[in-house]
Amino acid sequence: MAYLLAFSAMSVPPQRTSGLRFYRQIMLAGLLSLTGLLTGAFAQSSQVNLSLTKSISNASPALGEVVTYTVAVTNTGSATATSVVVSDSMALGYSTMQSSTASVGTYSATAATGLGTWTIGSIAPNQTVTLLVKARVDAEGVAFNAAEVKSMDGTDANSIPGNGDLLEDDYDNACFSVPITWYPGDEYTVDKPTGFTSFTWLAGGQPISASSTVASVDANGNLVIKGPGIFSFAATRNACPVSNCCNIIVQPGRTAGLGNYVFEDKNANGLQDAGVDTPIQGVLVTLFQNGSAVATTTTDATGFYSFTGLTPGSSNSYAVGFATPTGFTTTSPLVGSNGAIDSDVNPVTGKTASVTLAPGEFNPDLDAGYIKPASIGDYVFNDKNKDGVQNAGDTPIPGVLVTLYLNGSAVATTTTNGSGLYSFTGLTPGVSNSYVVGFTPPANFSTTTPLSGTDKALDSDADLLTGRSGSVTLTSGENNTTVDAG
């Protein structure tokens, strides 16, 4: 004879240890009593002989599918069985009862325990009664469900109601197996069941050896699953072969990815503008998983980067950190409502906010924008021929007081050097920053005619009345050398 050992539902949730590694526990059924054949305990003269079978409509269902369990009890004796009660179990957390239909009697179940009671009453000789229980499949793993004649009046010819012995014909079980999702670093442990004469764990139908990379057997004989595969066991009990009723199936999960673009925000508006902004190559990008750095890469010639093969799910939180390229500072983050074209880098931490990923998802919205400081300046000159334009005969004027205004407020001053030159550096570019330069006319001078000619690099920009130039906005890294005064 062949005995079947069923797996219980996985009952221990994932627990983090360190890094990417997870350990999950799969418990083998304590529902099985391997007490051996009873001797001298059966009332052979009884005319009642109940046998029970339990089956499932689909032993390999998908998550969310509704399966049907069928429990059938047959009286093959010559006398009527009375006060018959059958107990039925359902794996907590792995299935939810939807409905039940009993051909005879009544059925009730307690959701909190997964236990049900089918009160049949009488079963006549050669009569079969059935119970149909529909349940929704809720979780990955192997779920074990058992049914047994719990009680009856009198005795049965070859079994004892309610003793939990799978070797008797009034006890049966059914199971389903939903493939378990595996990601690199995951491990699952399956406890070795007791009560066997010999026992061997199998991977792909072959005994697990020391060289196996997908599984091993620990010092206590427990199965440690380290990769995808189909796992089962072979055993003997009192010289009879034993096997599991449902294999443990472990499949690679769909991985996820993230990434995108590092750019110079030329107009410093915090957004990626086609035809304006430019990619930044060679930026060091670090991936953080649950707060720990786990991988690095650099942006390519087009400014793009990516991290793939990531484990999805709510237990994995990812963030990306960017090493600020030399000479740059971060642009304004999270501008506008379109996450695909903004910059996500926090100016203080250099990191993005954390994201979680769904299986198969690639998040292309983790971008980083940078700007270079800008500068403004140029030349104050003695316009010898009074034409408003810098000519070969004009000469520089040193020591002229020059004032920089930002959005209408004076923010800095300087004086022209011996060559008549001045400059303001380290300025923040962008459309939100409007710069004006004011010139204090040196003693015995008056302002020449501004904006003469067609070459802005050679004219004078100081207004005759205010002594100030027009407003200037600067782009990332711009050095504006056209604001002159004659």
C-alpha positions in Angstrom: 0.0 0.0 0.0 1.1 3.6 -0.5 0.5 6.2 2.2 0.1 9.9 1.3 1.5 12.6 3.5 0.1 16.1 2.9 1.7 19.4 3.4 0.0 22.0 5.5 -0.2 25.6 4.5 2.9 27.7 5.0 2.2 29.3 8.3 5.2 31.5 9.1 5.4 34.9 7.3 8.6 36.2 5.7 11.2 37.5 8.2 14.0 39.7 7.2 17.5 38.8 8.4 20.0 41.0 6.5 20.6 42.4 3.1 18.5 40.8 0.4 18.1 37.5 2.2 14.7 36.3 3.4 13.8 33.1 5.3 10.3 31.6 5.1 9.2 28.6 7.0 7.0 25.9 5.4 5.5 23.7 8.1 4.6 20.1 7.3 1.3 18.9 8.6 0.9 18.0 12.2 -2.5 16.9 11.1 -1.1 13.4 10.2 -1.0 10.8 12.9 1.4 8.0 11.9 0.5 5.6 14.7 0.5 2.5 12.6 -2.2 -0.1 12.1 -4.4 -0.6 15.1 -4.4 -4.2 16.3 -7.4 -5.9 18.0 -9.3 -2.6 18.1 -11.9 -3.1 15.4 -15.3 -4.6 16.0 -15.3 -7.0 13.1 -18.9 -8.2 13.7 -20.3 -4.7 13.2 -22.6 -4.3 10.2 -21.7 -0.6 9.8 -18.7 0.2 7.6 -18.2 3.8 6.7 -15.5 5.0 4.3 -14.7 8.6 3.5 -13.0 10.2 0.5 -12.0 13.8 0.0 -11.0 15.3 -3.4 -10.4 18.7 -5.0 -11.5 20.0 -8.4 -8.1 21.4 -9.2 -4.9 20.6 -7.3 -2.9 23.3 -9.1 -5.1 26.4 -9.0 -4.2 30.0 -9.6 -4.5 32.6 -7.0 -8.1 33.9 -6.7 -9.5 30.7 -8.3 -12.4 29.0 -6.7 -11.9 25.3 -6.1 -14.5 22.7 -5.0 -13.7 20.1 -2.3 -15.9 17.0 -2.4 -16.3 14.9 0.7 -18.1 11.6 0.1 -19.1 9.1 2.8 -20.3 5.6 1.9 -21.8 2.9 4.1 -20.8 -0.4 2.7 -22.2 -2.3 5.7 -25.5 -4.0 6.0 -26.8 -1.8 8.9 -27.7 1.8 9.0 -25.2 4.2 10.5 -26.8 6.7 12.8 -25.7 10.1 14.4 -22.9 10.4 11.9 -20.8 13.6 12.2 -17.9 14.5 9.9 -15.2 17.0 10.7 -13.6 19.0 7.9 -10.6 21.4 7.9 -9.4 24.2 5.7 -5.9 25.8 5.7 -6.2 29.2 7.4 -4.8 32.1 5.3 -4.6 30.0 2.2 -8.3 29.6 1.3 -11.6 31.2 2.1 -14.9 29.3 2.1 -17.4 30.6 -0.4 -20.3 28.2 -0.1 -21.3 24.7 0.8 -23.9 22.2 -0.3 -24.7 19.0 1.6 -26.8 16.2 0.0 -27.9 15.1 3.5 -27.7 17.0 6.8 -26.3 20.4 7.5 -22.8 21.9 7.4 -21.4 24.8 9.4 -17.9 26.2 9.5 -15.9 28.7 11.7 -13.9 31.1 9.7 -11.5 31.9 12.6 -10.4 28.3 12.9 -11.0 26.9 9.4 -12.9 24.0 11.0 -16.2 22.7 9.8 -18.8 20.2 11.0 -21.0 18.2 8.7 -23.9 16.7 10.7 -25.2 13.9 8.5 -27.5 11.9 10.7 -28.2 8.4 9.2 -26.6 6.7 6.3 -28.4 3.6 5.0 -26.5 0.5 3.7 -25.0 1.1 0.3 -25.8 4.8 0.5 -23.3 7.6 -0.4 -23.8 11.1 0.9 -21.7 14.1 -0.4 -20.6 17.5 0.8 -19.4 20.2 -1.7 -17.4 23.1 -0.3 -16.3 25.9 -2.5 -13.2 27.9 -1.5 -11.2 30.8 -2.9 -7.5 30.3 -3.2 -5.8 33.1 -1.4 -2.0 32.4 -1.1 1.0 30.7 -2.6 2.1 27.4 -1.1 0.8 24.0 -0.3 -2.5 23.9 1.5 -3.7 20.7 3.2 -7.3 20.0 4.0 -8.6 16.9 5.8 -11.9 15.3 6.5 -12.8 12.4 9.0 -15.8 10.7 10.4 -15.7 12.4 13.8 -18.4 10.4 15.6 -21.3 8.0 15.2 -23.5 5.7 17.2 -22.0 2.2 17.7 -18.8 1.0 16.1 -17.4 0.8 12.6 -16.2 -2.5 11.0 -12.6 -1.3 10.4 -12.0 2.2 11.8 -12.4 4.3 14.9 -14.2 7.7 14.4 -12.2 10.8 15.5 -8.8 9.2 16.1 -7.1 11.1 13.2 -5.4 8.1 11.7 -4.8 8.5 8.0 -4.4 4.8 7.6 -8.0 4.2 8.3 -10.7 4.5 5.5 -12.8 7.0 7.4 -10.1 9.7 7.0 -8.9 11.4 3.8 -7.3 14.6 2.7 -6.9 16.7 -0.4 -4.4 19.5 -1.1 -3.6 22.2 -3.6 -0.2 23.6 -4.6 0.2 27.2 -5.8 3.7 27.8 -7.1 5.8 29.8 -4.6 7.5 32.9 -5.9 11.2 33.0 -5.5 13.7 35.8 -5.8 17.5 35.8 -5.4 18.3 35.6 -1.7 15.0 33.9 -0.7 15.2 30.6 1.3 12.4 28.4 2.4 12.6 25.7 5.1 10.4 22.7 5.2 10.3 20.7 8.4 11.1 17.0 8.1 8.0 15.0 9.2 8.5 12.2 11.8 7.4 8.6 12.0 9.0 7.2 8.9 11.4 4.2 8.6 13.4 6.0 5.9 13.0 9.5 4.4 14.6 11.3 1.4 14.0 14.8 0.1 13.9 15.1 -3.6 14.5 18.0 -6.0 13.2 17.3 -9.5 12.6 13.7 -8.5 16.2 13.1 -7.6 17.7 12.9 -4.1 19.3 16.1 -2.9 23.1 15.9 -2.8 25.8 18.1 -1.3 26.4 19.6 -4.8 22.9 20.8 -5.3 22.5 24.5 -5.7 18.7 24.7 -5.4 18.3 23.0 -2.1 20.1 21.4 0.8 19.2 19.3 3.9 20.2 20.7 7.3 21.5 18.9 10.3 18.0 18.2 11.5 16.9 16.7 8.2 14.8 19.7 7.2 14.7 20.8 3.6 16.2 24.2 2.8 15.0 25.5 -0.6 17.4 28.0 -2.2 16.1 28.2 -5.7 13.4 27.3 -8.2 12.4 23.7 -8.6 9.9 21.0 -7.8 10.4 19.5 -4.4 9.0 16.3 -2.8 10.0 13.3 -0.8 10.2 9.6 -0.8 9.8 7.5 2.4 8.8 4.2 3.8 6.6 3.3 6.8 6.6 -0.3 7.9 8.1 -1.3 4.5 5.3 0.5 2.7 6.2 3.4 0.3 5.1 6.9 1.2 5.0 10.1 -0.9 3.5 13.6 -0.6 0.2 14.3 -2.2 1.2 17.8 -3.5 4.7 18.8 -4.6 6.2 22.1 -3.5 6.7 24.1 -6.6 9.0 27.1 -6.5 9.2 29.4 -9.5 11.3 32.5 -10.3 9.3 35.7 -9.6 9.0 38.5 -12.1 11.6 41.0 -11.3 11.4 44.8 -11.5 13.6 47.7 -12.4 14.1 51.4 -12.1 16.1 54.2 -13.5 16.3 57.0 -16.0 18.1 60.2 -16.7 20.6 62.7 -15.3 20.7 66.1 -17.1 22.0 69.6 -17.0 19.0 71.8 -16.5 20.2 74.6 -18.8 17.3 77.0 -18.1 17.2 75.9 -14.4 13.5 75.4 -14.3 13.6 72.0 -12.6 12.2 70.2 -15.7 13.6 68.3 -18.6 13.2 70.4 -21.7 13.8 68.8 -25.1 16.3 70.7 -27.2 17.4 72.8 -24.2 18.8 70.5 -21.5 21.7 68.2 -22.1 22.7 64.8 -20.6 25.5 64.4 -18.1 27.7 61.3 -18.6 29.6 59.4 -16.0 27.5 60.3 -12.9 27.8 57.8 -10.1 24.4 56.4 -9.2 23.8 54.3 -6.1 20.8 52.0 -5.5 19.6 51.7 -1.9 17.3 48.9 -0.8 15.6 49.3 2.6 18.2 52.0 3.4 21.3 50.0 2.5 23.5 50.6 -0.6 23.3 47.5 -2.7 24.5 48.4 -6.2 26.1 51.2 -8.2 26.3 52.2 -11.9 27.2 55.3 -13.9 25.2 57.2 -16.5 26.0 56.5 -20.1 26.7 59.0 -22.9 23.0 59.8 -23.2 22.7 60.5 -19.4 20.7 57.3 -18.8 21.1 54.6 -16.1 19.1 51.6 -14.9 19.0 48.9 -12.2 17.2 45.7 -13.2 16.5 42.3 -11.6 15.1 43.9 -8.5 12.8 42.1 -6.1 9.3 43.7 -6.1 6.8 43.9 -3.2 6.0 46.1 -0.3 8.8 44.6 1.8 11.4 46.2 -0.5 11.8 50.0 -0.6 14.2 51.4 -3.2 15.8 54.8 -3.4 18.5 56.2 -5.7 21.4 58.4 -4.7 23.4 60.6 -7.1 26.9 61.8 -6.7 26.8 65.5 -7.6 29.1 66.0 -10.7 32.0 68.3 -10.3 31.1 71.9 -10.7 27.3 71.4 -10.4 24.6 71.8 -7.8 21.1 70.2 -7.8 18.3 71.9 -9.5 14.9 72.5 -7.9 13.3 69.2 -7.2 9.7 67.9 -7.8 8.7 70.9 -10.0 5.3 70.6 -11.6 2.9 67.6 -11.7 4.7 65.4 -14.3 7.0 63.0 -12.4 8.4 61.8 -15.7 10.2 65.1 -16.5 11.0 66.6 -13.1 14.1 66.2 -11.0 13.7 63.9 -8.0 16.9 64.6 -6.1 16.7 66.1 -2.6 19.3 68.9 -2.6 20.4 68.0 1.0 20.6 64.2 0.9 21.3 63.7 -2.8 18.7 60.9 -2.9 15.3 60.4 -4.3 12.3 59.4 -2.2 11.7 55.7 -1.7 9.6 53.7 -4.1 8.2 50.2 -4.1 7.9 48.1 -7.3 5.3 45.7 -8.6 6.3 42.4 -10.4 7.4 43.2 -13.9 7.4 47.0 -13.3 10.1 49.3 -14.6 9.9 52.7 -13.0 11.5 55.3 -15.4 10.9 58.4 -13.4 13.9 58.7 -11.0 15.7 61.5 -12.6 18.3 64.0 -11.5 18.8 67.5 -12.7 21.9 69.7 -12.1 22.9 73.2 -12.8 26.3 75.0 -13.0 26.8 78.4 -11.3 26.7 81.3 -13.8 28.5 84.7 -13.9 28.0 88.1 -15.3 30.3 91.0 -16.1 32.6 92.7 -18.5 34.0 96.2 -19.1 33.8 99.9 -18.2 35.5 102.2 -20.7 36.2 105.8 -21.6 34.2 106.3 -24.9 36.8 108.6 -26.5 34.8 109.3 -29.6 31.4 109.3 -27.9 29.8 106.8 -30.3 28.5 104.5 -27.6 30.6 101.6 -28.9 34.0 100.2 -27.7 36.6 101.2 -30.3 40.3 100.8 -30.6 40.9 104.3 -29.2 38.8 103.8 -26.1 40.5 103.2 -22.8 39.5 101.3 -19.6 38.3 103.1 -16.4 39.6 101.3 -13.2 38.0 101.7 -9.8 34.4 102.1 -10.9 31.8 100.9 -8.3 29.6 98.2 -9.8 26.5 96.9 -8.0 24.6 93.6 -8.8 20.8 93.5 -8.3 18.9 90.2 -8.0 15.1 90.5 -8.6 15.4 94.3 -7.7 17.5 94.0 -4.6 21.2 94.9 -4.4 23.1 91.7 -3.5 26.8 92.4 -4.2 29.3 95.1 -5.2 32.7 95.2 -6.8 35.0 97.7 -8.6 36.6 97.5 -12.0 40.2 96.5 -12.1 43.1 98.2 -13.9 41.8 96.8 -17.2 38.3 98.2 -16.6 37.0 94.7 -16.1 34.6 93.4 -13.4 32.6 90.2 -12.8 30.1 88.5 -10.4 30.4 84.7 -10.2 28.7 81.9 -8.4 25.3 83.1 -9.5 22.2 81.0 -9.6 20.8 80.6 -13.1 17.2 80.2 -14.1 14.1 82.1 -15.2 13.2 82.9 -11.6 16.4 85.0 -11.1 16.6 88.3 -12.9 19.9 90.1 -12.7 20.7 93.9 -13.3 24.0 95.6 -13.1 24.3 99.2 -11.9 27.3 101.5 -12.5 28.2 104.5 -10.5 29.7 107.0 -13.0 33.3 108.0 -12.0 34.1 111.6 -11.2 34.0 114.0 -14.1 32.3 111.4 -16.3 28.8 111.1 -17.7 27.1 108.0 -19.3 27.5 107.6 -23.0 24.6 106.8 -25.3 23.5 103.2 -24.5 22.7 100.3 -26.8 24.3 101.8 -29.8 25.2 99.7 -32.9 24.3 96.1 -33.5 27.0 94.3 -31.5 25.8 93.8 -27.9 29.3 92.7 -26.9 30.6 96.2 -27.8 27.9 98.6 -26.8 27.2 100.3 -23.5 24.3 99.0 -21.4 24.1 101.6 -18.6 20.9 103.6 -18.7 21.5 107.4 -19.0 19.3 108.1 -15.9 19.6 105.1 -13.6 23.0 103.9 -14.6 21.7 100.3 -14.7 21.6 97.7 -17.3 18.5 95.8 -18.5 17.4 92.6 -16.8 19.4 89.4 -17.6 18.5 85.8 -16.9 21.3 83.3 -17.0 21.4 79.7 -18.1 23.4 76.9 -16.4 27.1 77.5 -16.6 26.6 80.7 -18.6 29.3 83.5 -18.4 27.6 86.6 -19.7 30.3 89.1 -20.7 28.2 91.6 -22.5 27.1 94.0 -19.7 29.3 97.0 -20.3 29.3 100.7 -19.4 30.8 103.6 -21.4 
